[in-house]
Amino acid sequence: MRLRWKFFLVLLGFSLVPLVALTGFTRSHVVRLGQAIATEGREIMAGIIKNELRQTAEDYALVLRRTKSAMDFSLSVLASEAERTLARAGARPAEPAPVYRASDVAAERKAPPDMSDDQAYARRLADGGPERLSISRDSPVIYRPPGTRGKNGEDARLASLGPTFSMLRTELGDLLLFASVTLADGTHISFPGHAGYPADYDPRERPWFVAAKAAFAPDAPAGGPVVWNAPAVDAATGQVTFTLSKALAGPDGRFAGVASLDVPLTRVLQEQEIASQWSEAMRTFVAAPMPDPATGRESLYVWAQRSYENHAPDWKSAINFERLSSPDAAAFNALLEAMKRGGAGAAELPYNGEDAFWAYSRFMDEAVFLIIVPKSLLAPLTEQAGLEIGAAVGNLLRLSGGAMLLVLAAATVAALWITRAFIRPMMATIDAWKRLGRGDFSVRLSYRLSDERQALIDAFNETVPVLADHMRLQRSLELAQEVQRNLLPAAPPEVPGLDLAGAAIPCDETGGDYFDYRAVDRGGEICLDAAVGDVTGHGVPSALLMATARALLLATEDSETPAQRVTRANRLLCRDVGDSGRFMTLFAMELRPGQGVARYVRAGHDPALLYDPEADAFTQWPGKGLPLGIEPEYRYVETAMPFDRPGLVLLIGTDGIWEARDASGAMYGKDRLMAVVRGAARGPAASIVAAVIADLTQFRGGVRQEDDVTLVVVKKT
C-alpha cells in the first residue's frame, strides 16, 4: 500500500474517532436534556394550571359574593314590603289586585290569564321524566295548607305584593326560582304563581321557615337576619334549590311569618360555564370545612354539587351531604387549614382514585367555592411536547450523522464554539427576563453585538424603565383612588324626616364628581347640608380640584347661609384655579325638615328634580349662578323651595347620567331617568339610587363609561 493511502487512513481514523465520540456524547446529553425539558415543562404547566384554576375560583367566588349580596338585599326589600303590607290591616288598597288561589288554579276554576307551561319550571316525575309546571309571571298565587283558614281581607293584602314580586323577578332574572311570603297561620303566597303543591304540603314545616323563625328576635332590626339554608328539594318542581329566608315582624312586634327566595342549584355552581374553559371532567362544589360530629376530625362537607340534582323527587327526603376526602391525609388536612384561614389557593390531591388539581376561594364566612380538575388534562399537552422533543432529537442526530461524513473535526469544533458564543447572549437575556419577572427593575444587558440580537437587547433595556414607571404610576393611581373614595361619605347621615342615599361612579381611576351630605344642628334643629359638584373633565387633575373644593366648602362656618358658604369657597378657589381654565359646577343645599323648606344655591349646575308621587309630576328647581372658579367677586344668591309632604323625592345628579350614550350613540336623557324614578319612588332612597344605576348600566351595555356619574336622592318620610 502506498504511503499516501496509509496517511489518508490514519488521518481518516483520527478524524472519525473524535467525531464518533463527540456524536455519542452529544446524543446522550441531548436525550437527557429532552427528558429534563419534558419534566420541567410538566411542572411549569402544572403551575400555570393551578394559578389559572385559583384565579377562576376567585372570579366565580366574587360572582357568588355579589350574587349573595344581591339576594340578601332583595329578600330584605321583600320582607320590608311584606311587613308594611301586614301593618295596613283593615285598609283597602287604592287599586285592589286580583286574588288567585292555588285550589282554584288546580281545579281550573280561576287562574291568571298568562298561566302557561314553562320549561324552566319542569317538574321531575318519579320515573325521572320531566313534566312542565304551569306558572304565571304576572300574578302571585295564594296557597293554604289543609285545615287552615285565613283572616278577612288577608288575601287581598297579600295579592298587593305583586308589584314587589315582579320587581324582584326583573332584577334577579333566572337567579330566582320562586319568591314567597308565608304567614304564621300557614297562608302562603308565591311568585311566579303556580299550583302543583302536594296534598300534605305545609310551608311552616319546611326547614327554611323553621330556621327563620328560630332566628327571629323582636328587638333585632328588621325582625332578624337573612338565613341561608342547606340545599333541599322544592315541593312543586322537584328541583334542588338554595332557600334564603327572613322572619317578618307584625305590627305588634311579634313573629308574623317568613319571606323567602328560592335559588336553583345550577345557577349557584355555574359548572357549565367553567367547564367550557377547562374540561368536561371538571367538578365544582360549594363546600365548608367543619368537624365530623361522629369522630371530631376535620372534614370537608359538600353543601352543593351537580349530583344533588339527581336527588329523588320526593320533596320530604333530606339530601345526604357528601364529605370530600383524599388518600393523602396530610396534604388534605393542610388544605382544610388553608381554607379555614380564608382567601384562595390551590393544591394537588387525589380525587376518586385519580390525581387532580384542587382550587378554592372563600365567598361566605364558612363556605368556599371549590373546583377539582383531573391531572389527566395535562396528558395531551405532555404527549404533544414529548413528540416535538423526540422529533427535534431525531433531526439533531441525523444532522450529526451527516456532519460526521461531510465535516472535518476542525469544522465541528469551530461550529461548537460559534454555537456557544451565539447562545450565550440569549441565555443572559432569558436570565434577565426571569429577574424582571421577580420584580428586579434594575437588571440591564451589557452585550454589544453586530447583528439582530442587539436590537433585542436594546429593546429589553428600553422596556425595563418604562415598565418600572408604569408600575409606579399604577400604584400612585390606586392610592389616589383610595384617597378620593375616602373623601366621599361612607354612609348617609341620620336626619329625622328624611331618607338619604348617594352614589358616585368615576369613569377613570379617579373622578371629578363630588357629593357630600351631613346632619348639622342649627338653632336646635337637625338640618341637612348636601352638595353635588362636577369638575370639568375627569381623571387626576379633576380629582385634585374636587378635593380642594370639598375642603373649602367644609371649612366654612356652619352658621352661614348656603349662599355665604358658596361665595366664600368660590373666592378662595379662584385663587388656585383662576388661570387654569378649570371650573366646577355646584348645587349646595340646606334642608330643614321641621320647617319643610330647602334653601339652595345653583352654581352653574343642572337643576335638581323634584318628583311628587301624588301628582305624578316632576319639577325642576330654579336658580342661577356662575360655576365656581371663574369670577372671585361673584356673590351667589339662594333660592327657597318647599319640601314638606311625605313621599316627595328630590334628585341631585351630574350630567354623566342623562348624557350617557349606548352603542348606537343615543343619549340616556332625563325622560328615561324620570321614568325609572317614577317606578322606584315608593321604595327607599337607596333602592331609587340602585334602580337608576342599574338601568343606566343596562342602557349603556358594553359601551365604556365616558363621564363620572353621581346621584343623591332625598326622600321625605
Secondary structure as the mmCIF struct_conf table of DSSP 4:
data_model
#
loop_
_struct_conf.conf_type_id
_struct_conf.id
_struct_conf.beg_label_comp_id
_struct_conf.beg_label_asym_id
_struct_conf.beg_label_seq_id
_struct_conf.end_label_comp_id
_struct_conf.end_label_asym_id
_struct_conf.end_label_seq_id
HELX_RH_AL_P HELX_RH_AL_P1 LEU A 3 ALA A 87
TURN_TY1_P TURN_TY1_P1 ARG A 88 GLY A 90
HELX_LH_PP_P HELX_LH_PP_P1 ALA A 91 PRO A 93
BEND BEND1 ALA A 94 GLU A 95
HELX_LH_PP_P HELX_LH_PP_P2 PRO A 96 PRO A 98
STRN STRN1 ARG A 101 ARG A 101
HELX_RH_AL_P HELX_RH_AL_P2 ALA A 102 ALA A 106
TURN_TY1_P TURN_TY1_P2 ALA A 107 GLU A 108
BEND BEND2 ARG A 109 LYS A 110
TURN_TY1_P TURN_TY1_P3 PRO A 113 ASP A 114
STRN STRN2 SER A 116 ARG A 124
TURN_TY1_P TURN_TY1_P4 ALA A 126 ASP A 127
BEND BEND3 GLY A 128 GLY A 128
STRN STRN3 PRO A 130 SER A 136
BEND BEND4 ARG A 137 ASP A 138
STRN STRN4 VAL A 141 TYR A 143
TURN_TY1_P TURN_TY1_P5 PRO A 146 GLY A 147
TURN_TY1_P TURN_TY1_P6 ASN A 152 GLY A 153
HELX_RH_AL_P HELX_RH_AL_P3 GLU A 154 ALA A 159
TURN_TY1_P TURN_TY1_P7 SER A 160 LEU A 161
HELX_RH_AL_P HELX_RH_AL_P4 GLY A 162 LEU A 172
HELX_RH_3T_P HELX_RH_3T_P1 GLY A 173 LEU A 175
BEND BEND5 LEU A 177 LEU A 177
STRN STRN5 PHE A 178 LEU A 183
TURN_TY1_P TURN_TY1_P8 ALA A 184 ASP A 185
BEND BEND6 GLY A 186 GLY A 186
STRN STRN6 HIS A 188 PHE A 191
BEND BEND7 PRO A 192 PRO A 192
STRN STRN7 GLY A 193 HIS A 194
TURN_TY1_P TURN_TY1_P9 ALA A 199 ASP A 200
HELX_RH_3T_P HELX_RH_3T_P2 PRO A 203 GLU A 205
BEND BEND8 ARG A 206 ARG A 206
HELX_RH_AL_P HELX_RH_AL_P5 PRO A 207 ALA A 214
TURN_TY1_P TURN_TY1_P10 ALA A 215 ALA A 215
TURN_TY1_P TURN_TY1_P11 PRO A 218 ASP A 219
BEND BEND9 ALA A 220 ALA A 220
HELX_RH_3T_P HELX_RH_3T_P3 PRO A 221 GLY A 223
BEND BEND10 GLY A 224 GLY A 224
STRN STRN8 VAL A 227 TRP A 228
HELX_LH_PP_P HELX_LH_PP_P3 ASN A 229 PRO A 231
STRN STRN9 ALA A 232 VAL A 233
TURN_TY1_P TURN_TY1_P12 ALA A 235 THR A 237
STRN STRN10 VAL A 240 ALA A 249
TURN_TY1_P TURN_TY1_P13 PRO A 251 ASP A 252
BEND BEND11 GLY A 253 ARG A 254
STRN STRN11 PHE A 255 PRO A 264
HELX_RH_AL_P HELX_RH_AL_P6 LEU A 265 LEU A 269
HELX_RH_AL_P HELX_RH_AL_P7 GLU A 271 ALA A 275
TURN_TY1_P TURN_TY1_P14 SER A 276 GLN A 277
BEND BEND12 TRP A 278 TRP A 278
TURN_TY1_P TURN_TY1_P15 GLU A 280 ALA A 281
STRN STRN12 ARG A 283 PRO A 291
TURN_TY1_P TURN_TY1_P16 PRO A 293 THR A 295
STRN STRN13 GLU A 298 GLN A 305
HELX_RH_3T_P HELX_RH_3T_P4 ARG A 306 ASN A 310
BEND BEND13 HIS A 311 HIS A 311
BEND BEND14 PRO A 313 PRO A 313
TURN_TY1_P TURN_TY1_P17 TRP A 315 LYS A 316
BEND BEND15 SER A 317 SER A 317
HELX_LH_PP_P HELX_LH_PP_P4 ALA A 318 ILE A 319
STRN STRN14 ARG A 323 LEU A 324
BEND BEND16 PRO A 327 PRO A 327
HELX_RH_AL_P HELX_RH_AL_P8 ALA A 329 ARG A 341
BEND BEND17 GLY A 343 GLY A 343
STRN STRN15 ALA A 344 TYR A 351
TURN_TY1_P TURN_TY1_P18 ASN A 352 GLY A 353
STRN STRN16 GLU A 354 ARG A 362
BEND BEND18 MET A 364 GLU A 366
STRN STRN17 VAL A 368 PRO A 374
HELX_RH_3T_P HELX_RH_3T_P5 LYS A 375 LEU A 377
HELX_RH_AL_P HELX_RH_AL_P9 LEU A 378 LEU A 406
BEND BEND19 VAL A 407 VAL A 407
HELX_RH_AL_P HELX_RH_AL_P10 ALA A 409 GLY A 437
TURN_TY1_P TURN_TY1_P19 ARG A 438 GLY A 439
TURN_TY1_P TURN_TY1_P20 PHE A 441 SER A 442
BEND BEND20 SER A 450 ASP A 451
TURN_TY1_P TURN_TY1_P21 GLU A 452 GLU A 452
HELX_RH_AL_P HELX_RH_AL_P11 ARG A 453 LEU A 487
BEND BEND21 LEU A 488 LEU A 488
BEND BEND22 ALA A 490 ALA A 491
TURN_TY1_P TURN_TY1_P22 PRO A 496 GLY A 497
STRN STRN18 LEU A 498 ILE A 505
BEND BEND23 CYS A 507 THR A 510
BEND BEND24 GLY A 512 GLY A 512
STRN STRN19 ASP A 513 ARG A 522
TURN_TY1_P TURN_TY1_P23 GLY A 523 GLY A 524
STRN STRN20 GLU A 525 VAL A 535
BEND BEND25 THR A 536 GLY A 537
BEND BEND26 GLY A 539 GLY A 539
HELX_RH_AL_P HELX_RH_AL_P12 VAL A 540 ALA A 555
BEND BEND27 THR A 556 THR A 556
TURN_TY1_P TURN_TY1_P24 ASP A 558 SER A 559
BEND BEND28 GLU A 560 GLU A 560
HELX_RH_AL_P HELX_RH_AL_P13 PRO A 562 VAL A 577
TURN_TY1_P TURN_TY1_P25 GLY A 578 SER A 580
STRN STRN21 MET A 584 ARG A 592
TURN_TY1_P TURN_TY1_P26 PRO A 593 GLY A 596
STRN STRN22 VAL A 597 ALA A 603
STRN STRN23 GLY A 604 GLY A 604
HELX_LH_PP_P HELX_LH_PP_P5 HIS A 605 ALA A 608
STRN STRN24 LEU A 609 ASP A 612
TURN_TY1_P TURN_TY1_P27 PRO A 613 ASP A 616
STRN STRN25 ALA A 617 GLN A 620
HELX_LH_PP_P HELX_LH_PP_P6 LEU A 626 PRO A 627
STRN STRN26 LEU A 628 LEU A 628
TURN_TY1_P TURN_TY1_P28 GLY A 629 GLY A 629
BEND BEND29 ILE A 630 ILE A 630
TURN_TY1_P TURN_TY1_P29 PRO A 632 GLU A 633
STRN STRN27 THR A 639 PRO A 642
BEND BEND30 ARG A 645 ARG A 645
TURN_TY1_P TURN_TY1_P30 PRO A 646 GLY A 647
STRN STRN28 VAL A 649 GLY A 653
TURN_TY1_P TURN_TY1_P31 ASP A 655 GLU A 659
STRN STRN29 ARG A 661 ARG A 661
TURN_TY1_P TURN_TY1_P32 ALA A 663 SER A 664
STRN STRN30 MET A 667 MET A 667
HELX_RH_AL_P HELX_RH_AL_P14 GLY A 669 ALA A 680
TURN_TY1_P TURN_TY1_P33 ALA A 681 ARG A 682
BEND BEND31 GLY A 683 GLY A 683
HELX_RH_AL_P HELX_RH_AL_P15 ALA A 685 ARG A 700
TURN_TY1_P TURN_TY1_P34 GLY A 701 GLY A 702
BEND BEND32 VAL A 703 VAL A 703
HELX_LH_PP_P HELX_LH_PP_P7 ARG A 704 GLN A 705
BEND BEND33 ASP A 707 ASP A 707
STRN STRN31 VAL A 709 LYS A 716
#
